[in-house]
Amino acid sequence: MQACALCIAGKSECPVWQVCADTWTVCTRHGQWTGEADGRFQWGVARAPEVVEAQVRRQRYERRTGLYGRALMADALQIAVYWWQCRQMGSRGVWAARQDTLGVSRSALWAVPLVVYPEAVVVAEAMAVRERQRALGRSFAGGPAGWTTGRWVEWVGARLEMREEMAQGGHRALEAWLMLHRNTVPVVERQAAPAPPAGYRSVPLRMLEPHRSVAAFGALEQVSCLPWRLGSPMTSVGLRG
């Protein structure tokens, strides 16, 4: 894709291209969204500094989690797409305010990833916490097996400051993700397992089902295990907002 126009201003008269893992990125130096969708290459996001901070957080998060973190980021963005299209969060609240700040319309599908980006990164971070525990055969937060799903969903809602939206239907998308990322280690084995080694949170995550292989480049939605896609009816996958 084209490099940030502000980064190359006055340095080259020819187009400058950069190789990115995704089909869009955010220049953290100038607050510039760059992408290839719908013929739009540049869009200023400096007025929404949380979008720039989300890019910084994501880079830090993917350094810790490795390639599997890319899969979780893809899943988190698809969770946000579900919420957006079911209007549980997209038509009001923080996303509506950010949409106005950035000067984009709700009908501009190319802009959805940058509008929901900060919250998607929070969800991806929460997914990584849960997956680290699943890799060790543990239940979330050390709770009993029957409470794992509810405790994690409630925790995500609290981190997003969207408890009400979760209760009104937002939990369905998170639960769909959890069903695809089930902990298959029997409870007896979990309870007998030793404590995780020191520093286990700082090493890359190993691949877990359903993500046995993850493409390092390309559209993030192609990496996600979730069935819905931006622009497609949510009812087609059996979930309702």
C-alpha positions as CSV (number, residue, x, y, z in Angstrom):
1,M,0.0,0.0,0.0
2,Q,1.1,3.6,-0.3
3,A,3.2,4.9,2.5
4,C,1.9,7.7,4.8
5,A,1.8,10.9,2.7
6,L,3.1,13.0,5.7
7,C,6.1,10.7,6.2
8,I,7.3,11.1,2.6
9,A,6.3,14.8,2.1
10,G,9.1,16.6,0.3
11,K,11.3,13.5,0.1
12,S,10.1,11.9,-3.1
13,E,8.2,12.9,-6.2
14,C,7.3,9.3,-7.0
15,P,4.8,7.1,-5.1
16,V,6.3,5.3,-2.2
17,W,5.0,1.9,-1.3
18,Q,5.3,-0.2,1.9
19,V,4.8,-3.8,2.6
20,C,2.3,-4.5,5.4
21,A,0.9,-7.6,7.0
22,D,-2.7,-6.3,6.7
23,T,-4.6,-4.4,4.0
24,W,-4.5,-1.3,6.2
25,T,-2.3,0.3,8.9
26,V,-2.0,3.4,11.1
27,C,1.0,5.7,11.0
28,T,1.7,6.3,14.7
29,R,4.0,9.2,13.9
30,H,1.4,11.3,12.0
31,G,-1.9,9.8,13.0
32,Q,-2.6,8.7,9.4
33,W,-4.7,5.7,8.4
34,T,-3.5,4.1,5.2
35,G,-5.3,1.3,3.3
36,E,-6.3,0.0,0.0
37,A,-10.1,-0.4,0.5
38,D,-12.5,1.4,-1.8
39,G,-9.7,3.4,-3.5
40,R,-9.0,5.3,-0.2
41,F,-5.3,5.4,0.7
42,Q,-5.1,8.0,3.4
43,W,-7.3,9.3,6.2
44,G,-6.3,11.4,9.2
45,V,-7.1,9.9,12.6
46,A,-5.0,12.3,14.7
47,R,-8.3,13.8,16.0
48,A,-9.0,10.4,17.6
49,P,-5.7,9.7,19.4
50,E,-7.1,6.5,20.9
51,V,-6.9,5.0,17.3
52,V,-3.1,5.7,17.2
53,E,-2.6,4.4,20.7
54,A,-4.5,1.2,19.6
55,Q,-1.9,0.7,16.9
56,V,0.9,1.0,19.5
57,R,-0.8,-1.4,21.8
58,R,-1.4,-3.9,19.0
59,Q,2.3,-3.8,18.0
60,R,3.3,-4.5,21.6
61,Y,0.7,-7.2,22.0
62,E,1.7,-9.0,18.8
63,R,5.4,-8.9,19.9
64,R,4.3,-10.8,23.0
65,T,1.9,-13.3,21.5
66,G,3.6,-14.0,18.1
67,L,1.8,-15.1,15.0
68,Y,-1.1,-16.5,17.0
69,G,-1.8,-13.0,18.2
70,R,-2.6,-12.1,14.6
71,A,-5.3,-14.7,14.5
72,L,-6.8,-13.4,17.8
73,M,-6.6,-9.8,16.4
74,A,-8.6,-11.0,13.4
75,D,-11.2,-12.7,15.6
76,A,-11.5,-9.6,17.8
77,L,-12.1,-7.4,14.8
78,Q,-14.8,-9.8,13.6
79,I,-16.4,-9.6,17.1
80,A,-16.4,-5.8,16.7
81,V,-17.9,-6.2,13.2
82,Y,-20.8,-8.2,14.7
83,W,-21.5,-5.6,17.3
84,W,-21.3,-2.8,14.7
85,Q,-23.7,-4.5,12.2
86,C,-26.2,-5.5,14.9
87,R,-26.2,-1.9,16.0
88,Q,-25.7,-2.8,19.6
89,M,-22.8,-0.4,19.9
90,G,-22.3,1.2,16.5
91,S,-25.3,3.4,16.3
92,R,-24.6,5.1,19.6
93,G,-22.0,5.5,22.3
94,V,-18.3,5.6,21.8
95,W,-18.3,4.4,18.2
96,A,-20.9,6.9,17.0
97,A,-18.9,9.7,18.7
98,R,-15.6,8.5,17.1
99,Q,-17.3,8.2,13.7
100,D,-18.4,11.8,14.0
101,T,-14.9,12.9,15.1
102,L,-13.2,11.1,12.2
103,G,-15.8,12.5,9.7
104,V,-16.9,9.2,8.3
105,S,-20.4,7.9,7.7
106,R,-21.8,4.6,9.0
107,S,-22.3,3.5,5.4
108,A,-18.5,3.7,4.7
109,L,-17.6,0.0,5.3
110,W,-13.9,0.7,4.6
111,A,-13.9,2.9,7.7
112,V,-15.3,0.4,10.2
113,P,-11.9,-1.1,11.2
114,L,-10.5,2.2,12.1
115,V,-13.6,3.3,14.1
116,V,-13.7,0.1,16.1
117,Y,-10.0,-0.4,16.4
118,P,-9.3,0.6,20.0
119,E,-12.0,-1.7,21.4
120,A,-10.9,-4.5,19.1
121,V,-7.4,-4.4,20.5
122,V,-8.8,-4.6,24.0
123,V,-10.8,-7.7,23.0
124,A,-7.7,-9.2,21.4
125,E,-5.7,-8.7,24.6
126,A,-8.5,-10.3,26.6
127,M,-8.5,-13.3,24.2
128,A,-4.8,-13.7,24.6
129,V,-5.2,-13.9,28.4
130,R,-7.8,-16.6,28.0
131,E,-5.8,-18.5,25.4
132,R,-2.7,-18.5,27.6
133,Q,-4.7,-20.2,30.3
134,R,-6.3,-22.6,27.8
135,A,-2.9,-23.6,26.5
136,L,-2.1,-24.8,30.1
137,G,-5.5,-26.5,30.5
138,R,-6.7,-23.9,33.0
139,S,-10.1,-22.3,33.5
140,F,-10.3,-18.5,33.2
141,A,-9.3,-16.7,36.3
142,G,-9.0,-20.0,38.1
143,G,-12.7,-20.3,38.5
144,P,-14.7,-23.6,38.3
145,A,-15.3,-25.0,34.8
146,G,-19.0,-24.1,34.7
147,W,-18.3,-20.5,35.3
148,T,-15.5,-20.0,32.8
149,T,-17.5,-18.5,29.9
150,G,-19.6,-16.1,32.0
151,R,-16.6,-14.9,34.0
152,W,-14.6,-14.1,30.9
153,V,-17.4,-12.4,29.0
154,E,-18.2,-10.3,32.1
155,W,-14.5,-9.4,32.4
156,V,-14.4,-8.3,28.7
157,G,-17.5,-6.1,29.1
158,A,-15.9,-4.5,32.2
159,R,-12.6,-3.8,30.3
160,L,-14.6,-2.2,27.4
161,E,-16.8,-0.3,29.9
162,M,-19.7,-1.8,28.0
163,R,-21.4,-4.0,30.6
164,E,-24.9,-2.9,29.5
165,E,-24.2,-3.7,25.9
166,M,-22.9,-7.1,26.8
167,A,-26.1,-7.9,28.7
168,Q,-28.3,-6.7,25.8
169,G,-26.8,-9.2,23.4
170,G,-23.1,-8.4,22.9
171,H,-22.2,-11.5,24.8
172,R,-23.5,-13.7,21.9
173,A,-20.5,-12.9,19.6
174,L,-18.0,-13.6,22.5
175,E,-19.7,-16.9,23.3
176,A,-19.6,-17.9,19.6
177,W,-15.8,-17.4,19.8
178,L,-15.5,-19.3,23.0
179,M,-17.4,-22.3,21.5
180,L,-14.7,-22.5,18.8
181,H,-12.0,-22.2,21.4
182,R,-13.2,-24.7,23.9
183,N,-10.9,-26.0,26.6
184,T,-10.8,-29.7,25.9
185,V,-8.6,-30.7,28.9
186,P,-10.7,-32.7,31.4
187,V,-11.4,-30.9,34.7
188,V,-9.6,-33.5,36.7
189,E,-6.4,-33.0,34.7
190,R,-6.7,-29.2,35.0
191,Q,-6.9,-29.4,38.8
192,A,-3.9,-31.8,38.9
193,A,-1.7,-29.7,36.6
194,P,1.3,-27.9,38.1
195,A,1.4,-24.1,38.2
196,P,2.6,-22.4,35.0
197,P,6.3,-21.6,34.8
198,A,7.6,-18.2,35.7
199,G,7.5,-15.7,32.8
200,Y,5.0,-17.8,30.8
201,R,3.1,-14.6,29.9
202,S,6.1,-13.2,28.0
203,V,6.6,-16.0,25.5
204,P,4.7,-16.3,22.2
205,L,1.5,-18.3,22.2
206,R,1.5,-21.7,20.5
207,M,-1.1,-22.4,17.9
208,L,-4.4,-23.7,19.2
209,E,-7.5,-25.0,17.6
210,P,-9.2,-23.8,15.4
211,H,-6.1,-21.8,14.3
212,R,-3.5,-24.4,13.3
213,S,-2.0,-22.2,10.6
214,V,-2.1,-18.5,10.3
215,A,-1.2,-16.5,7.1
216,A,1.4,-13.8,8.0
217,F,0.1,-11.5,5.3
218,G,-3.3,-10.6,3.8
219,A,-6.7,-9.4,4.9
220,L,-7.3,-10.1,8.6
221,E,-10.8,-11.3,8.1
222,Q,-9.4,-14.3,6.1
223,V,-7.6,-15.4,9.2
224,S,-10.6,-15.3,11.5
225,C,-12.3,-18.5,12.6
226,L,-15.7,-16.7,13.0
227,P,-18.2,-17.1,10.1
228,W,-19.6,-13.6,9.6
229,R,-18.1,-10.9,7.5
230,L,-18.5,-7.2,7.2
231,G,-21.4,-6.3,4.9
232,S,-23.1,-9.7,5.3
233,P,-26.3,-10.2,7.3
234,M,-25.7,-11.5,10.8
235,T,-28.8,-13.6,10.6
236,S,-27.1,-15.8,8.0
237,V,-24.9,-17.3,10.7
238,G,-27.5,-17.8,13.3
239,L,-26.7,-15.0,15.6
240,R,-29.0,-12.1,16.4
241,G,-28.3,-8.9,18.2
